[in-house]
Each structure stands twice: as C-alpha cells, then as structure tokens.
Amino acid sequence: MANLLVIDDNLTNRETYADVLSGEGHIVLTAGSGEEGLAKMGAAAIDAVLCDLKLPNLDGLATMELGREKFAKVPWILITGHGNEETAVAAIKQGAFNYLTKPVDLARLKATVESAVRLADANRENRQLRRELGYDEALARIVGTSAGVRQVKQIIRQVAASDAPVLIEGESGTGKELVADAIHALSKRSGRPYIKINCGAIPHDLLESELFGHERGSFTGAVALKKGKFEVSDTGSLFLDEIGEMPLDSQVKLLRVLQDGSFTRIGGTQPMSADVRLICATNRNLKTEVLANRFRMDLYFRLNVVSITVPPLRDRREDIPLLAQAFIERLNLRHGQHKELSDGVLQMLRRQDWPGNIRELENTVEKLYVLTPGKVIEADGLAHGLTSEPMPAAARAPVDADEAVRLLVGLPMDEVERRLILATLERCGGNKSKAARQLQIGLKTMYRKLETYGVKE
C-alpha cells in the first residue's frame, strides 16, 4: 500500500484513476491543479505522483519541477495526449519516472504505478540505511555548524524515536518547519502520513472542521463528508504550525483529544480515535500567552513535553555563509546556471541582523541572483536594499504613534494604505489571515491589495 497523488484538471479522469488505484489497495489523494497538488504534497507523505501534462496555469512539467525541488525522491508519472510523446520523453530527461499516453490503458497504469511504488520503497529503505549509518537528509536540510544548530540536531535525534509531543519555538523564518520535518523523518512513523496545518492561516470558524472533520449537512456548505487532519494522519504525525494562533474554543477540543485520544466529527455522534504523534510550532512566547489568558495552561503543559528552541540567525552568524551558498546552489539547479557569491558579499551578509531570519536571507540571495547578470555576485549588488553594517538597535526600536503619523503626513492616501498593509503583514510574519484580521479587512481584500502592490507569495 502506498500514498499516491493524482493531479488532473478533468474530474472524470481523476475519479477513474483514483478508483483503479484504490482498488489496488493504495491511498489516493487527488488535485485539480498543479498548485493544489503541490500543496497536498506539502501536507502529506506522498510515495508517487500521477500528473497530467496539460494543466491550467501551472502545467505538468512546471508542477513536476517545483515538486522535485522540494521532494526529490518522489517518482512522477506524466500523462500526455496522443502525439505529444516527444514532450513526455523530454520530461523523462528532466527527471520524470515514466509517462502514459491518452487514452490511458488501465492495466499499464497499474503496472507503471507499481514500478514507481517499488522505487519509492527502495528509496525509503535507502534512507533508513543512511539513518542507521548516522546520516539523514532531513537533518542535512537544517544547514549550519554553529553550537545552536548542533544542539537542535542533537535534541531531534533524541526525541525522534519517542511518541512524545514536541513544541518547537522560535522567531518567524528560523526554520521551525524543517525541525518538524526532521523529527518525523527520523521517527518510526516516517513511512506513515505526515500532515501539516497552519493554525493561523485558517479562519477560526473552520479550524475545528480542518482538525476533526465534519459530517455531510452538519452546517451550511458541508455538502460532503470531510475527514479531519487527525483522522487522515492516523498512525503518522500531525504538525500544527503557529499553535499560538489557535482560538480558545479549539484549544479545549484539542486538549480533549490529547487527554483521552478520541474526537468526534462536527455533526457526528460516533467517537473516533487516531494514533497521532503531535508536533507543534509557534513564534509566540506561550508562557506569556498563558499569563495573558490567551492560551490554556493545561494545554501548554500537554504540548510542552519536549521543547526545542530554534535560534535566530543573528545568534548564529557563522551559519550565514553556509546558508547563502546552499541557496545559490539551489537557484543554479533551478535555472540551469552557475553563479557564485563573492567573499565580499558573504562577509556583508554575515554582518546583517536579519530580523526575518533565514526566510529574509533566502529572499535577499534570490534577489541578488536575479539582478546580477554576470556569474559572480559582487558586493555592489547589496545596494538593492542592504547596508554593509548591522542595523543599529535604535533603528530597530518601534517608533511611537505620534512619530509614525508625522512620517505619513503629506503622502497620498493610497501610499499610506500601502505602507500600513505591508507593515502589518511584516509584523505578522507574512501571515495574510492574521494581518487581515488586525486590519479588519476581508482576506480577499488583502490578496487583492497585495496583488496591486506586486507582492507575490
């Protein structure tokens, strides 16, 4: 049995492939677009992907390229229309496992998927062997040799084998999700489902449905039965990112699950249970949240069995050149080029404070990569938004309200709105839902405004 993902914008095709492969004993997830498929790959452990070449917006080749960038070991089977075999062969040269032509022969479909699953099993066994020899790719993705990073990796190795809940704390952009990924990858559940959910990105009134599921007709819009994340991640791991954003009523229900191991779908009457290893992350200080009555103390102690604090980038400056080099190598692979950072750039990057941590560093390196026409990225490229000296502490201090208003006097109202929205978004660590709530505007309005300002994901 394997976890498969079918990506096809044709509903009939999706259902046909899913029915055939489910009949072979596999668990099959489906997606109607490349974007949706990539999101599902990030939320569950996928063993193989069946993807149509012709998709709206993001085509099959682009989807595979992005998917292989993050999940390099997952085999892809591409489906192409008759007469486009040349494109499919080119896709194999880019890393696809195999291809099928339409109309798809279902017997060949089953045989090709079985071959891909065997490859996935072999890759998994290879990763297990590498772990036993003391090496793991998930740990290797946490780049750094500083004392703080070495300590984080040591704790990961110690706690991965247990089923104890883990609370990962740290500022936004420090790599908390990578820590969660490594814990699951090194655990005995590594071959089982690994589901991720961002508690701050889901409207409060929908969070309970996402976690525990709902029955058909249980509320307006519930047109079909929906399995919750706890149910889907049974025997695996569930990663709750931004747990500090969870509303109090949802915290009560989560606590109940942790206490007795059972839950009920919305609108349901039958108690259900799931064997789930819980990993949580937050950029908030949960002790402070408990004192402010925004987080339940009993839930905090349930979650904080093992605590891992990921250090900010300013406290591990020796890792900055290593991270920058890793980002350059990834960009070179993506763009088929060979650029490099000069020693001067690496030293200047190391002197920055990086309030946005690794995420900010990665975005800066990519900007320098794009804006540099030559093969060597020199120090003068840092004029695009960086200074050569660390930002003074006084400059990082918050501006008082009167001074903030004076800075906006004389600006057009559209510019005032733009600065306010972007500043709020930055303060919320890029969390659009949270920023929209603070600004008291709709999420659709937030996305529309950001599109107007040219802000991309």
For each residue, the residues with C-beta under 8 A, 3 or more apart:
1: 25 26 27
2: 26 27 47 48 117 120 121
3: 26 27 29 44 45 46 47 193
4: 21 26 27 28 29 46 47 48 49 50 113 117
5: 28 29 30 31 37 40 41 46 48 49 50
6: 14 17 18 21 28 29 30 31 49 50 51
7: 30 31 32 33 34 36 37 49 50 51 52 55 60 63
8: 13 14 17 30 32 50 51 52 55 79
9: 32 33 52 54 55 56
10: 13 14 52
11: 14 15 32
12: 15 16
13: 8 10 16 17 52 104
14: 6 8 10 11 17 18 30 32
15: 11 12 18 19 30
16: 12 13 19 20 106
17: 6 8 13 14 20 21 28 50 104 109
18: 6 14 15 21 22 28 30
19: 15 16 22 23
20: 16 17 23 24 106 109 110
21: 4 6 17 18 24 26 28 50 109 110 113
22: 18 19 25 26 27 28
23: 19 20
24: 20 21 110 113 114
25: 1 22
26: 1 2 3 4 21 22 113 117
27: 1 2 3 4 22
28: 4 5 6 17 18 21 22
29: 3 4 5 6 40 44 46
30: 5 6 7 8 14 15 18
31: 5 6 7 34 36 37 39 40
32: 7 8 9 11 14 36
33: 7 9 36 37 55 56 57 58
34: 7 31 37 38 51 55 57 58 59 60 62 63 66
35: 38 39 57 58
36: 7 31 32 33 39 40
37: 5 7 31 33 34 40 41 49 51 63 67
38: 34 35 41 42 63 66 67
39: 31 35 36 42 43
40: 5 29 31 36 37 43 44 46
41: 5 37 38 44 46 49 67 70 71 74
42: 38 39 70 196
43: 39 40 195 196 197
44: 3 29 40 41 193 194 195 232
45: 3 191 192 193 194 236
46: 3 4 5 29 40 41 49 71 74
47: 2 3 4 74 116 117 120 121
48: 2 4 5 74 75 76 77 97 113 116 117 119 120
49: 4 5 6 7 37 41 46 64 67 74 75 76 77
50: 4 5 6 7 8 17 21 77 79 109 113
51: 6 7 8 34 37 55 60 63 64 76 77 78 79
52: 7 8 9 10 13 55 60 78 79
53: 59 60 61 78 79 80 81 84 87 88 91
54: 9 59 60 80 81
55: 7 8 9 33 34 51 52 58 59 60 63
56: 9 33
57: 33 34 35
58: 33 34 35 55 62 63 66
59: 34 53 54 55 62 63
60: 7 34 51 52 53 54 55 63 64 78 79 91
61: 53 64 65 78 87 91 94
62: 34 58 59 65 66
63: 7 34 37 38 51 55 58 59 60 66 67
64: 49 51 60 61 67 68 76 78 91 94 95 96
65: 61 62 68 69 94 334
66: 34 38 58 62 63 69 70
67: 37 38 41 49 63 64 70 71 74 76
68: 64 65 71 72 74 76 95
69: 65 66 72 330 333 334
70: 41 42 66 67
71: 41 46 67 68 74
72: 68 69
73: 120 123 127
74: 41 46 47 48 49 67 68 71 120
75: 48 49 97 98 116 119 120
76: 48 49 51 64 67 68 95 96 97
77: 48 49 50 51 96 97 98 99 100 112 113 116
78: 51 52 53 60 61 64 88 91 96 98 99 100
79: 8 50 51 52 53 60 99 100 101 102 104
80: 53 54 84 85 87 88 99 100 101 102
81: 53 54 84 101 102
82: 101 102
83:
84: 53 80 81 87 88 101
85: 80 88 89 99 101
86: 89 90
87: 53 61 80 84 90 91
88: 53 78 80 84 85 91 92 96 99 101
89: 85 86 92 93 99
90: 86 87 93 94
91: 53 60 61 64 78 87 88 94 95 96 99
92: 88 89 95 96 97 98 99
93: 89 90
94: 61 64 65 90 91
95: 64 68 76 91 92
96: 64 76 77 78 88 91 92 99
97: 48 75 76 77 92 115 116 119
98: 75 77 78 92 112 115 116
99: 77 78 79 80 85 88 89 91 92 96
100: 77 78 79 80 104 105 108 109 112
101: 79 80 81 82 84 85 88 104
102: 79 80 81 82
103:
104: 13 17 79 100 101 108 109
105: 100 108 109
106: 16 20 109 110
107: 110 111
108: 100 104 105 111 112
109: 17 20 21 50 100 104 105 106 112 113
110: 20 21 24 106 107 113 114
111: 107 108 114 115
112: 77 98 100 108 109 115 116
113: 4 21 24 26 48 50 77 109 110 116 117
114: 24 110 111 117 118
115: 97 98 111 112 118 119
116: 47 48 75 77 97 98 112 113 119 120
117: 2 4 26 47 48 113 114 120 121
118: 114 115 121 122
119: 48 75 97 115 116 122 123
120: 2 47 48 73 74 75 116 117 123 124
121: 2 47 117 118 124 125
122: 118 119 125 126
123: 73 119 120 126 127
124: 120 121 127 128 190 191
125: 121 122 128 129
126: 122 123 129 130
127: 73 123 124 130 131 136 137 185 190
128: 124 125 131 132 190
129: 125 126 132 133
130: 126 127 133 135 136 137
131: 127 128 134 135 136 186
132: 128 129
133: 129 130
134: 131
135: 130 131 139 140
136: 127 130 131 139 140 182 185 186
137: 127 130 140 141 185
138: 141 142 178 181 182 184 185 186
139: 135 136 142 153 156 157 182 185 186
140: 135 136 137 143
141: 137 138 178 181 182
142: 138 139 149 152 153 175 178 179 182
143: 140 149 319 322 323 326
144: 148 149 150 316 318 319 322 323
145: 149 150 318 319 322
146: 149 150 311 316 318 319
147: 150 151
148: 144 151 152 311 315 316
149: 142 143 144 145 146 152 153 311 316 319
150: 144 145 146 147 153 154
151: 147 148 154 155
152: 142 148 149 155 156 179 308 309 310 311
153: 139 142 149 150 156 157 182
154: 150 151 157 158
155: 151 152 158 159 306 308
156: 139 152 153 159 160 179 182 183 186 308
157: 139 153 154 160 186
158: 154 155 161
159: 155 156 162 164 166 183 306 308
160: 156 157 182 183 184 185 186 187
161: 158 186 187 188
162: 159 306
163: 277
164: 159 305 306
165: 258 277 278 279 280 302 303 304 305 306
166: 159 180 183 278 279 280 305 306 307 308
167: 243 280 281 282 286 303 304 305 306 307 308
168: 176 179 180 279 280 281 282 307 308 309 310
169: 176 281 282 283 285 286 307 308 309 310
170: 174 175 176 281 283 309 310 311 312
171: 174 283 310 312 357
172: 283 356 357 359 429 430
173: 313 356 357 358 359 360 429
174: 170 171 310 311 312 313 357 358
175: 142 170 178 179 310 357 358
176: 168 169 170 179 180 241 281 283 310
177: 180 181 196 239 241 281
178: 138 141 142 175 181 182
179: 142 152 156 168 175 176 182 183 281 308 310
180: 166 168 176 177 183 184 196 239 241 279 281
181: 138 141 177 178 184 185 194
182: 136 138 139 141 142 153 156 160 178 179 185 186
183: 156 159 160 166 179 180 186 187 237 279
184: 138 160 180 181 187 189 190 194 236 237 239 277 279
185: 127 136 137 138 139 160 181 182 190
186: 131 136 138 139 156 157 160 161 182 183 190
187: 160 161 183 184 190 237 277
188: 161
189: 184 192 194 235 236 237 277
190: 124 127 128 184 185 186 187
191: 45 124
192: 45 189 235 236 237
193: 3 44 45 232 233 234 235 236 237
194: 44 45 181 184 189 233 236 237 239
195: 43 44 229 232 233 236 237 238 239
196: 42 43 177 180 238 239 241
197: 43 202 210 211 229 238 239 240 241
198: 201 202 241 242 431
199: 202 207 240 241 242 243 244 245 246 250
200: 241 242 245 431 433 434
201: 198 242 431 432 433
202: 197 198 199 206 207 210 433
203: 206 207 433 443
204: 207 247 250
205: 208
206: 202 203 209 210
207: 199 202 203 204 210 211 246 247 250
208: 205 211 212 249 250 253 266
209: 206 212 213 214 222 226 228 266
210: 197 202 206 207 228 229
211: 197 207 208 228 229 230 250 253 254 263
212: 208 209 228 230 231 253 257 263 264 265 266
213: 209 225 226 227 228 230 231 265 266 268
214: 209 218 219 222 225 226 228 265 266 267 268
215: 218 222 225 265 266 267 268
216: 222 223 224 225 267
217: 222 223 267
218: 214 215 222 265 266 267 268
219: 214 222 266 267
220:
221:
222: 209 214 215 216 217 218 219 226 266 267
223: 216 217
224: 216
225: 213 214 215 216 265
226: 209 213 214 222 265
227: 213 231 232
228: 209 210 211 212 213 214 231 232 263 265
229: 195 197 210 211 232 233 238
230: 211 212 213 233 234 238 257 263 274 276
231: 212 213 227 228 234 272 274
232: 44 193 195 227 228 229
233: 193 194 195 229 230 236 237 238 274 276
234: 193 230 231 274 275 276
235: 189 192 193 275 276
236: 45 184 189 192 193 194 195 233 276 277
237: 183 184 187 189 192 193 194 195 233 276 277 278 279
238: 195 196 197 229 230 233 276 277 278 279
239: 177 180 184 194 195 196 197 279 280 281
240: 197 199 243 246 278 279 280 281
241: 176 177 180 196 197 198 199 200 280 281
242: 198 199 200 201 245 246 281 282 283 431
243: 167 199 240 246 280 281 282 286 303
244: 199 282 283 284 286 289 294 295
245: 199 200 242 431 434
246: 199 207 240 242 243 250 251 254
247: 204 207 250 251
248: 251 252 294 295 296
249: 208 252 253
250: 199 204 207 208 211 246 247 253 254
251: 246 247 248 254 255 295 296 299
252: 248 249 255 256 296
253: 208 211 212 249 250 256 257 263
254: 211 246 250 251 257 258 299
255: 251 252 258 259 296 298 299 302
256: 252 253 259 260 262 263
257: 212 230 253 254 260 261 262 263
258: 165 254 255 261 278 299 302 303
259: 255 256 302
260: 256 257
261: 257 258 273 274
262: 256 257 271 272 273
263: 211 212 228 230 253 256 257 271 272 273 274
264: 212 268 269 270 271 272
265: 212 213 214 215 218 225 226 228 268 270 272
266: 208 209 212 213 214 215 218 219 222
267: 214 215 216 217 218 219 222
268: 213 214 215 218 264 265 272
269: 264
270: 264 265
271: 262 263 264
272: 231 262 263 264 265 268
273: 261 262 263
274: 230 231 233 234 261 263
275: 234 235
276: 230 233 234 235 236 237 238
277: 163 165 184 187 189 236 237 238
278: 165 166 237 238 240 258 303
279: 165 166 168 180 183 184 237 238 239 240
280: 165 166 167 168 239 240 241 243 303
281: 167 168 169 170 176 177 179 180 239 240 241 242 243
282: 167 168 169 242 243 244 286
283: 169 170 171 172 176 242 244 429
284: 244 288 289
285: 169 288 289
286: 167 169 243 244 282 289 290 295 300 304
287: 290 291 300
288: 284 285 291 292
289: 244 284 285 286 292 294 295
290: 286 287 293 294 295 296 297 300
291: 287 288
292: 288 289 295
293: 290
294: 244 248 289 290
295: 244 248 251 286 289 290 292 299 300
296: 248 251 252 255 290 299 300
297: 290 300 301
298: 255 301 302
299: 251 254 255 258 295 296 302 303
300: 286 287 290 295 296 297 303 304
301: 297 298 304
302: 165 255 258 259 298 299 305
303: 165 167 243 258 278 280 299 300
304: 165 167 286 300 301 307
305: 164 165 166 167 302
306: 155 159 162 164 165 166 167
307: 166 167 168 169 304
308: 152 155 156 159 166 167 168 169 179
309: 152 168 169 170
310: 152 168 169 170 171 174 175 176 179
311: 146 148 149 152 170 174 315 316
312: 170 171 174 315 316 354 357
313: 173 174 316 317 319 320 323 354 357 358 361
314: 317 353 354
315: 148 311 312
316: 144 146 148 149 311 312 313 319 320
317: 313 314 320 350 351
318: 144 145 146 321 322 350
319: 143 144 145 146 149 313 316 322 323
320: 313 316 317 323 324 346 349 350 352 354 361
321: 318 324 325 346 349 350
322: 143 144 145 318 319 325 326
323: 143 144 313 319 320 326 327 358 361 362
324: 320 321 327 328 341 345 346 349 361 365
325: 321 322 328 329 341 346
326: 143 322 323 329 330
327: 323 324 330 331 361 362 365 366
328: 324 325 331 332 339 340 341 365 369 377
329: 325 326 332 333
330: 69 326 327 333 334
331: 327 328 334 335 337 339 365 366 369
332: 328 329 335 336 337 338 339
333: 69 329 330 336
334: 65 69 330 331
335: 331 332
336: 332 333
337: 331 332 375
338: 332 375
339: 328 331 332 369 372 374 375 376 377
340: 328 375 376 377
341: 324 325 328 345 346 349 365 368 376 377
342: 345 346 376 377 378 379
343: 346 347
344: 347 348 378 379
345: 324 341 342 348 349 368 377 378 379 381 382
346: 320 321 324 325 341 342 343 349 350
347: 343 344 350 351
348: 344 345 351 352 379 382 386 388
349: 320 321 324 341 345 346 352 361 364 365 382
350: 317 318 320 321 346 347
351: 317 347 348 388 389 390
352: 320 348 349 361 386 387 390 391
353: 314 390 391 396
354: 312 313 314 320 357 358 360 361
355: 360 391 396
356: 172 173 359 360 361 363 426
357: 171 172 173 174 175 312 313 354 360 361
358: 173 174 175 313 323 354 361 362
359: 172 173 356 362 363 430
360: 173 354 355 356 357 363 364
361: 313 320 323 324 327 349 352 354 356 357 358 364 365
362: 323 327 358 359 365 366
363: 356 359 360 366 367
364: 349 360 361 367 368 385 386
365: 324 327 328 331 341 349 361 362 368 369
366: 327 331 362 363 369 370
367: 363 364 370 371 384 385
368: 341 345 364 365 371 372 377 381 382 384
369: 328 331 339 365 366 372 377
370: 366 367
371: 367 368 381 384
372: 339 368 369 376 377 378 381
373:
374: 339 377
375: 337 338 339 340
376: 339 340 341 342 372
377: 328 339 340 341 342 345 368 369 372 374 381
378: 342 344 345 372 381
379: 342 344 345 348 382 388
380: 383
381: 345 368 371 372 377 378 384
382: 345 348 349 368 379 385 386 387 388
383: 380 386
384: 367 368 371 381
385: 364 367 382
386: 348 352 364 382 383
387: 352 382 391
388: 348 351 379 382
389: 351
390: 351 352 353
391: 352 353 355 387 395 396
392: 395 396
393: 396 397
394: 397
395: 391 392
396: 353 355 391 392 393
397: 393 394
398:
399: 403 404 407
400: 403 404
401: 404 405
402: 405 406
403: 399 400 406 407
404: 399 400 401 407 408
405: 401 402 408 409
406: 402 403 409
407: 399 403 404
408: 404 405 411 416 419
409: 405 406
410:
411: 408 415 416 419
412: 415 416
413: 416 417
414: 417 418
415: 411 412 418 419
416: 408 411 412 413 419 420
417: 413 414 420 421 449
418: 414 415 421 422 449 453
419: 408 411 415 416 422 423
420: 416 417 423 424 439
421: 417 418 424 425 435 439 446 449 450 453
422: 418 419 425 426 453 455
423: 419 420 426 427
424: 420 421 427 428 435 438 439
425: 421 422 428 430 431 432 435 450 455
426: 356 422 423 429 430
427: 423 424 435
428: 424 425 431 432 434 435 438
429: 172 173 283 426 434
430: 172 359 425 426
431: 198 200 201 242 245 425 428 434 435
432: 201 425 428 435 436 443 446 447 450
433: 200 201 202 203 436 437 443
434: 200 245 428 429 431 437 438
435: 421 424 425 427 428 431 432 438 439 446
436: 432 433 439 441 442 443 445 446
437: 433 434 440
438: 424 428 434 435
439: 420 421 424 435 436 446
440: 437
441: 436 445 446 449
442: 436 445 446
443: 203 432 433 436 446 447
444: 447 448
445: 436 441 442 448 449
446: 421 432 435 436 439 441 442 443 449 450
447: 432 443 444 450 451
448: 444 445 451 452
449: 417 418 421 441 445 446 452 453
450: 421 425 432 446 447 453 455
451: 447 448 454 455
452: 448 449
453: 418 421 422 449 450
454: 451
455: 422 425 450 451
456:
457:
